[in-house]
Amino acid sequence: MIALTGASGFIGRWIARHLVAAGWRVRVLVRPGSESRLPAGLPLLRHRGTLTAPEGLAAFVAGAQAVVHCAGQVRGITPADFEAVNVAGTRHLAAAAARAKVRRFVLISSLAAREPHLSPYAASKRAGEEVISAFGQAFSSLALRPPAVYGPGDREMRPLLEAMARGWIPVLSDLSARFSLLYVEDLARAVAAAVRSDAEGVFELDDGRPGGYGWHEVQAIAAAYRQGKARLLPVPEAWLRTVARISLGLARLSGRLPMLTPAKVNELRHPDWVCDNTRICQVLDWRPQVDFATGLPRTLASPA
């Protein structure tokens, strides 16, 4: 039995599929209103509850050999918007797992945790890692730090990939920036390997391209995909920050949490989001299988 959070999200749905395929019974934490977003056709055991209501988490983890914590808050304005789920919620779940004597805890963190000064989101993901580490010998734990994740079912990166297919590549950072990418199915396979392993610590992972990608390499891949020209469209930082401030103001008026904020621009403009698979490939029975040249057409061929 594995207790899985975040199964209604893009990454969590893929993790659920791989865990079931590997023979695990999977119990998922279901927030009210999110049932329709769970992956269809899987024999998932459902437990209604939230990470912010710790009294319901004991039953969620009861009898589980492992917890896979994929749920997270990605939209927000203030540190408190992120901390309620990414820090306090993680602490509630870890405490319940410790009391239930769960053997293994796998946390899906973010590469943003490497640079916690950039944004409240990044700081909350680093703090979530520290929460798990603080439980020490209560269970063995491993945290994964993926970079930008894409693939079938993704809604965040899909517009950018569709623009590439039309021959236009918005460049949201400096042209000299470098970054890693990860196909979602490779991440799900890494999670399944992490559950089976006893390795502990924090690990970055990506699609295996040494040194990551630069914008000109992405341009070449997009051009090969569409068998035609692909043009880079640098977005001025001043314009991006102006749009972020407007988005923030509108969000405060409407009460809806925005994705693009000044803090998110700090993340987008960071010049180095490159991962190194050396450590994780030493401790897990895992290797990435899909690079961007392969993953781009697979993603675009899938339903939006």
C-alpha positions in Angstrom: 0.0 0.0 0.0 1.2 3.5 -0.9 -0.5 6.7 0.3 -0.2 9.3 -2.5 -1.0 13.0 -2.3 -1.5 15.2 -5.4 -3.0 12.4 -7.6 -5.5 14.9 -9.2 -2.6 17.0 -10.6 -0.6 16.6 -13.8 2.4 14.9 -12.2 0.5 13.0 -9.6 -1.8 11.3 -12.2 1.3 9.9 -13.9 2.8 8.7 -10.6 -0.5 7.0 -9.7 -0.5 5.1 -13.0 3.1 3.9 -12.6 2.6 2.8 -9.0 -0.5 0.8 -9.9 1.4 -0.7 -12.9 4.2 -1.7 -10.5 1.7 -3.7 -8.4 1.1 -1.3 -5.5 -2.3 -0.7 -4.0 -2.6 3.1 -4.0 -4.7 5.2 -1.6 -5.0 8.8 -2.7 -5.9 11.9 -0.7 -8.8 13.6 -2.4 -9.6 17.2 -1.7 -13.4 18.0 -2.0 -14.1 19.0 -5.6 -11.0 17.3 -7.1 -12.5 13.9 -7.7 -13.1 14.5 -11.4 -9.4 15.1 -12.0 -8.2 11.8 -10.7 -6.8 9.5 -13.4 -9.6 7.4 -15.0 -9.6 3.6 -15.0 -7.3 3.0 -12.1 -8.3 1.0 -9.0 -7.5 3.8 -6.6 -8.6 3.8 -2.9 -9.9 7.2 -2.1 -9.6 9.1 1.2 -11.3 12.4 1.4 -9.3 15.0 3.2 -6.7 17.8 3.0 -3.2 18.5 4.2 -4.4 21.4 6.2 -6.7 19.2 8.3 -4.3 17.0 10.1 -6.9 15.1 12.1 -7.9 13.2 8.9 -4.4 12.1 7.9 -4.0 9.2 10.3 -6.6 7.2 8.5 -5.0 8.2 5.2 -1.6 6.7 6.0 -2.8 3.8 8.1 -1.4 0.5 6.8 0.8 2.2 4.1 4.4 1.0 3.6 5.3 4.3 1.9 4.0 7.8 1.5 4.5 9.7 -1.8 3.9 13.4 -1.2 3.3 15.0 -4.6 0.7 17.7 -3.6 1.9 21.3 -3.5 0.9 24.9 -3.7 2.3 26.5 -6.8 0.2 29.7 -6.9 0.2 32.4 -4.4 1.1 36.0 -3.4 2.4 35.9 0.2 4.7 33.4 1.9 1.7 32.2 3.9 -0.1 31.2 0.7 2.6 28.6 0.1 3.6 27.7 3.6 0.1 26.4 4.6 0.5 23.4 2.2 4.1 23.1 1.3 5.4 23.5 4.8 2.7 23.0 7.4 0.8 20.5 5.3 4.0 18.5 4.8 4.7 18.6 8.5 1.2 17.3 9.2 1.6 14.4 6.7 5.1 13.5 8.0 3.9 13.4 11.6 1.0 11.1 10.7 3.4 8.9 8.8 5.8 8.7 11.7 3.0 7.8 14.1 1.8 5.1 11.7 5.4 3.7 11.4 5.4 4.1 7.7 8.7 2.8 6.3 9.4 5.2 3.5 8.6 8.8 2.6 9.2 10.2 -0.9 8.8 13.9 -1.4 8.3 15.5 -4.8 10.1 18.9 -4.2 11.3 21.3 -6.9 14.5 22.5 -8.4 13.4 25.9 -7.2 14.3 24.7 -3.7 18.0 25.1 -4.7 17.5 28.9 -4.8 15.1 29.6 -1.9 15.9 33.3 -2.0 14.2 33.8 -5.3 10.6 33.5 -4.3 8.2 32.5 -1.5 7.4 29.3 -3.5 11.1 28.4 -3.7 11.5 29.1 0.0 8.5 26.9 0.9 9.8 24.0 -1.1 13.2 24.1 0.6 11.4 24.4 4.0 9.3 21.3 3.1 12.5 19.3 2.5 13.9 20.4 5.8 10.6 19.3 7.5 11.1 15.8 6.2 14.7 15.7 7.1 13.9 16.8 10.7 12.0 13.5 11.2 15.3 11.7 11.2 14.9 8.0 12.0 11.1 8.0 12.0 11.2 6.8 8.4 13.7 6.7 5.5 13.1 9.6 3.2 14.1 10.9 -0.2 13.3 14.2 -1.9 13.3 14.7 -5.6 14.0 18.1 -7.2 12.8 18.0 -10.8 13.3 20.9 -13.1 10.5 22.0 -15.5 8.3 18.9 -16.1 6.3 18.5 -19.3 4.3 15.8 -21.1 0.9 14.6 -22.0 -1.8 16.2 -19.8 0.3 19.3 -18.8 -1.5 22.6 -19.0 1.2 24.9 -17.7 3.9 24.4 -20.4 1.5 23.3 -23.2 0.9 26.9 -24.5 4.7 27.4 -24.8 5.2 24.0 -26.6 2.3 24.8 -29.0 3.9 28.2 -29.8 7.1 26.3 -30.6 5.2 24.1 -33.0 4.0 27.2 -34.8 7.5 28.5 -35.1 7.6 31.0 -32.3 9.7 30.5 -29.1 9.0 33.1 -26.3 12.3 33.6 -24.4 11.4 34.5 -20.8 15.0 34.6 -19.5 18.3 35.9 -20.8 19.4 34.2 -24.0 22.5 32.9 -22.2 20.4 31.1 -19.6 20.6 27.3 -19.4 18.0 24.9 -18.0 17.1 21.2 -17.7 13.9 19.6 -18.6 12.2 16.3 -17.6 9.5 14.3 -19.3 6.8 13.4 -16.9 6.9 9.7 -17.4 10.6 9.6 -16.5 9.7 11.4 -13.3 7.0 8.9 -12.5 9.5 6.1 -13.1 12.0 7.8 -10.8 9.3 7.9 -8.0 8.5 4.3 -8.4 12.3 3.5 -8.1 12.6 5.8 -5.1 9.8 3.9 -3.3 11.6 0.6 -3.8 15.0 2.0 -2.6 16.3 2.8 0.8 18.5 5.7 -0.4 18.1 8.9 1.5 18.8 12.5 0.8 17.9 15.2 -1.7 18.4 14.5 -5.4 18.1 16.5 -8.6 17.1 14.8 -11.8 16.5 15.6 -15.4 16.3 14.1 -18.9 20.1 13.3 -19.0 21.3 16.0 -21.4 24.7 17.1 -20.0 24.7 20.8 -19.3 21.0 21.1 -20.0 19.5 23.2 -22.8 20.0 26.7 -24.1 17.5 28.6 -26.1 19.3 28.1 -29.4 19.2 24.3 -28.8 15.5 24.5 -28.1 15.2 26.5 -31.3 16.9 23.8 -33.3 14.7 21.1 -31.8 11.6 23.1 -32.6 12.7 23.7 -36.1 13.4 20.0 -36.6 10.0 19.1 -35.3 8.1 21.5 -37.6 10.5 21.0 -40.5 10.8 24.7 -40.9 12.0 27.8 -39.2 11.6 28.5 -35.5 12.2 32.1 -34.3 13.3 33.2 -30.8 11.2 35.9 -29.3 13.0 37.5 -26.4 10.6 39.0 -23.9 12.1 42.1 -22.2 12.5 41.8 -18.5 10.9 45.1 -17.9 7.8 44.1 -19.9 7.6 40.8 -18.1 7.8 42.5 -14.7 5.2 45.0 -15.6 2.8 42.2 -16.7 3.5 40.4 -13.4 2.7 43.5 -11.3 -0.6 43.9 -13.2 -1.4 40.3 -12.7 -0.6 40.7 -9.0 -2.9 43.7 -8.7 -5.8 42.0 -10.5 -5.4 38.9 -8.3 -5.7 41.0 -5.1 -8.9 42.6 -6.4 -10.4 39.3 -7.5 -9.1 37.2 -4.6 -7.8 34.6 -7.1 -4.2 33.3 -6.7 -2.0 34.2 -9.7 0.6 32.2 -11.5 2.7 35.1 -12.8 4.0 37.4 -10.0 7.1 39.4 -9.5 8.5 36.6 -7.5 7.8 34.1 -10.3 9.7 36.4 -12.7 12.7 36.0 -10.4 12.5 32.3 -11.0 12.0 32.6 -14.7 14.9 35.0 -15.1 17.4 32.9 -13.1 20.3 32.0 -15.4 21.0 28.4 -14.2 18.4 25.7 -13.8 20.7 22.9 -14.9 20.5 19.5 -13.1 23.0 16.7 -12.8 21.9 13.1 -12.7 25.1 11.6 -11.4 24.1 11.1 -7.8 20.6 9.9 -8.4 21.7 7.3 -11.0 24.2 6.0 -8.4 21.5 5.2 -5.8 18.4 4.4 -7.8 17.7 1.8 -10.5 16.6 4.6 -12.9 17.8 6.3 -16.0 15.9 8.9 -18.1 14.6 7.7 -21.4 13.0 10.7 -23.1 14.9 13.8 -24.1 13.2 17.0 -25.4 13.5 16.1 -29.1 11.5 13.0 -28.4 9.2 14.4 -25.7 8.1 17.4 -27.7 6.3 15.5 -30.4 4.9 13.0 -27.9 3.4 15.8 -25.9 2.0 17.7 -28.8 0.4 14.5 -30.2 -1.5 14.0 -27.0 -4.9 15.6 -26.3 -4.6 19.1 -24.8 
